[in-house]
């Protein structure tokens, strides 16, 4: 485990938060990085920040654009991290069932598409790395869709790891991470949530993007790891 020298890391959803922080750490570990996201302006800023090799602006859930991007990559790559997407919260009585169904479909279809496309494009021993969560493990009103995905992703990843071996497939299951997306979702309640976590989490602080990035790069470098789910939540599951 000597770093990522000479390797190429693609971050799908790399313009901010966990994706951007992982791209920064991968670059500092010797990798060339390729960033994708939906917002071209944010991608331009992120690319300048981490000295990215290239960028591509598209919606990862658009199969044609995703396939065109992967086909257009110059040569084999080593690792793909997917942080694109966001959780779906909503009580059943208020839920847009069609939107919920699209969310579930997209979050299953994207790993399947990437896994199939990875064969022949990702070097043997390289990684497909997906982001999931831990919050949906504890049932609560409004978490039906998120809970379903929390349960489904570990099984999906384990099966894909067998199907596309020796390419490795792993899942990071995060609790609350202090990112721009968290700020957007919580709004005025963000500071209250931060303080609650500081006083209740066993680690005594809030998990940040750099914490998740360190785990992501370790999963890329350690070639013994595949088919597993790795929790990173500061002990959030163990407290109310």
VODO-462925 format. One line per 4 residues: number of its first residue (from 1); their letters; for each residue y, x, z of C-alpha. Coordinates in steps of 0.001 Angstrom, whole numbers. Each point is the difference from the previous one (the first is absolute). Layout:
NUM	a	Y/X/Z  ...
END
This chain:
1	xxxx	0/0/0  2766/2224/-1325  2552/-2561/-1177  700/-1520/-3376
5	xxxx	953/3068/-2029  -341/-661/-3715  -967/-3646/473  1709/-3139/-1294
9	xxxx	717/-2950/2285  1009/-3379/-1432  1760/-2364/2408  79/-3627/-1132
13	xxxx	2828/-1449/2046  1646/3357/606  3712/-799/35  362/-574/3765
17	xxxx	-1758/-131/3345  -3587/1203/344  -383/745/-3699  3100/2155/-190
21	xxxx	-811/1828/3231  -3521/749/-1243  1384/1266/-3299  2352/2291/1915
25	xxxx	-2812/1403/2157  -2332/400/-2984  2711/1879/-1880  578/2258/3005
29	xxxx	-3775/590/67  62/1346/-3546  -708/-3096/-2111  1721/-1294/-3085
33	xxxx	992/-3613/664  404/-3010/-2290  1821/-3037/1371  -142/-3613/-1108
37	xxxx	1816/-3115/1179  1765/-3052/-1313  3615/1128/507  1088/2761/-2394
41	xxxx	3111/938/1971  -1946/417/3247  -2621/2014/-1857  2640/2320/-1412
45	xxxx	1340/683/3489  -3497/512/1405  -954/2353/-2831  3052/2144/640
49	xxxx	-809/16/3723  -3564/1314/-401  342/1859/-3308  -2497/-2312/-1700
53	xxxx	-1600/1024/-3266  558/-3433/-1524  601/-3662/819  -978/-3352/-1501
57	xxxx	1656/-3331/783  -2350/-2999/-202  -1714/-2688/2074  -3394/1336/1101
61	xxxx	-1442/-3509/-216  707/-135/-3740  -3358/1138/-1421  1377/978/-3397
65	xxxx	2796/2137/1446  -2357/1562/2528  -2531/906/-2674  2718/1415/-2274
69	xxxx	1295/2150/2854  -3438/1383/865  -878/606/-3638  3251/1872/-496
73	xxxx	-500/2459/2851  -203/3546/-1376  -3468/1220/946  -2222/-607/3013
77	xxxx	1525/-793/3392  -1299/571/3509  1198/-2798/2262  1466/-3497/-245
81	xxxx	1662/-1636/2991  869/-3702/-242  2710/-1303/2321  1360/-2654/-2362
85	xxxx	61/-3571/1260  924/-1806/3175  -1731/-2283/2521  -73/-3763/-404
89	xxxx	924/-2011/3091  115/-3773/203  -1339/-2909/2004  -2375/-2258/-1841
93	xxxx	2296/-3026/192  2822/1885/-1725  -2053/2227/-2271  389/165/-3768
97	xxxx	-3723/-75/-738  453/1229/-3569  2070/2962/1161  -2565/783/2695
101	xxxx	-2800/-101/-2567  1934/2354/-2301  567/2374/2909  -3705/73/860
105	xxxx	-969/448/-3637  2471/2821/-592  -1061/1874/3135  -3648/-87/-1049
109	xxxx	564/586/-3712  2195/3099/362  -2638/2142/1794  -2623/-1179/-2496
113	xxxx	2189/912/-2982  921/3369/1435  -3579/843/904  -1236/-742/-3500
117	xxxx	2894/1904/-1576  -519/2965/2333  -3349/911/-1531  702/2799/-2451
121	xxxx	3642/298/1135  -360/1072/3651  -1808/3286/529  -3328/-51/1904
125	xxxx	746/280/3700  3445/-1504/-478  1199/-3072/1822  979/-3604/-427
129	xxxx	1872/-920/3160  1099/-3532/832  2226/-1468/2716  -1097/-2878/2187
133	xxxx	855/-1188/3496  -1337/-722/3466  2172/-2957/970  -2201/-2598/-1687
137	xxxx	-2990/906/2183  1387/-2209/2770  140/-3625/-1216  3344/-1762/356
141	xxxx	1899/-2788/-1740  1544/1318/-3202  -2534/2807/-485  -2708/-1781/-1994
145	xxxx	688/1857/-3253  753/3342/1619  -3087/-344/2189  -2175/-660/-3038
149	xxxx	1238/3158/-1705  -375/2022/3206  -3673/-971/67  -633/394/-3731
153	xxxx	1510/3399/-744  -2363/2162/2111  -3031/-1568/-1701  1581/391/-3428
157	xxxx	835/3659/607  -3480/831/1333  -1660/-1495/-3065  2381/1677/-2444
161	xxxx	-701/3350/1653  -3649/-386/-975  680/-1274/-3515  2391/2723/-1136
165	xxxx	-1330/2992/1969  661/2936/7  3565/-1343/-82  785/-883/3604
169	xxxx	1475/-3340/1106  1592/-584/3412  2210/-2518/1782  2846/555/2445
173	xxxx	434/-2959/2356  3461/174/1541  1592/-1994/2746  3777/-299/212
177	xxxx	1650/2902/-1842  3775/429/154  779/-234/-3729  2632/-1704/-2157
181	xxxx	-2551/-2762/-680  -402/-629/3734  3773/-174/316  147/-2515/-2843
185	xxxx	-2749/-2182/1479  1335/1/3575  3739/-77/-658  1974/-391/3226
189	xxxx	-3212/165/2057  -723/3612/-1036  1607/1746/2990  -1715/-2357/2416
193	xxxx	-3374/729/-1592  602/3748/146  850/-156/3688  -3013/-2189/743
197	xxxx	-2301/2528/-1667  1603/2976/1738  -701/-1571/3376  -3518/-1305/-724
201	xxxx	-1742/2373/-2402  -2252/2628/1612  1767/2722/-2038  3381/-1032/1413
205	xxxx	1794/-54/-3348  142/-1859/-3305  -2216/1135/-2888  2041/1306/-2935
209	xxxx	-671/729/-3681  -533/3703/722  -2939/-873/2272  -1701/-1947/-2771
213	xxxx	829/2674/-2573  -1725/2640/2133  -3159/-2121/80  177/-699/-3745
217	xxxx	256/3682/-910  -2845/850/2384  -2197/-2573/-1756  861/1604/-3328
221	xxxx	-780/3523/1196  -3172/-676/2027  -2683/-481/-2646  -2585/-1207/2546
225	xxxx	1747/-3353/448  -806/-3058/-2107  -693/-3703/296  1698/-387/3381
229	xxxx	2954/-1712/1665  2364/2063/2130  2176/-1799/2548  3478/1252/800
233	xxxx	1915/-2313/2313  771/1972/3158  -2440/-2160/1945  1704/-3262/-981
237	xxxx	-3322/-1828/-212  -660/631/3681  3177/-1568/1380  1464/-3486/-264
END
